Amino acid sequence: MSSAEDIASKIFLNDPKEPESVSFGITEDMELTEIFEMLLMIFTEGMKIKHGDKNNKVDLNALREKDFLLFQEYFNSFGFNCNYKVYKPSEQANIDFNARKYTNITIKPSTKLKDLKLPLKCGPRVFEISFDFYRKPA
């Protein structure tokens, strides 16, 4: 398997491809945390390529819905969905984001990839990133 940087370069320096048309070795039989962390690295590198400043810093608050939709197309091209939810300050009070972080949950046989989440505090908002295996729309 290539590094996340190599994969992100091959994917995000071009236009998005058709869903499930790009392959690089992530499979459903890998450990969930291993899949999640690889997707997270690809997400991070892809964000740097598409939206990073000269220091490779990305301000998630500056991104718009269309930016995330395009990112979804890129992830679909290699067989995954990239999900995000934005929590405004008024929505954060009753949520324990630390408990929701993928490293702080117990992985069971019934745990799905979409159950693993990474909350990212960015300014006043929290962005919660998760992934799932792509399924063709019915």
Helices and strands as residue ranges (DSSP letters): H 4-12, H 32-51, G 60-62, H 65-77, E 80-87, H 89-92, H 97-100, G 102-104, G 113-115, E 117-122, E 125-133
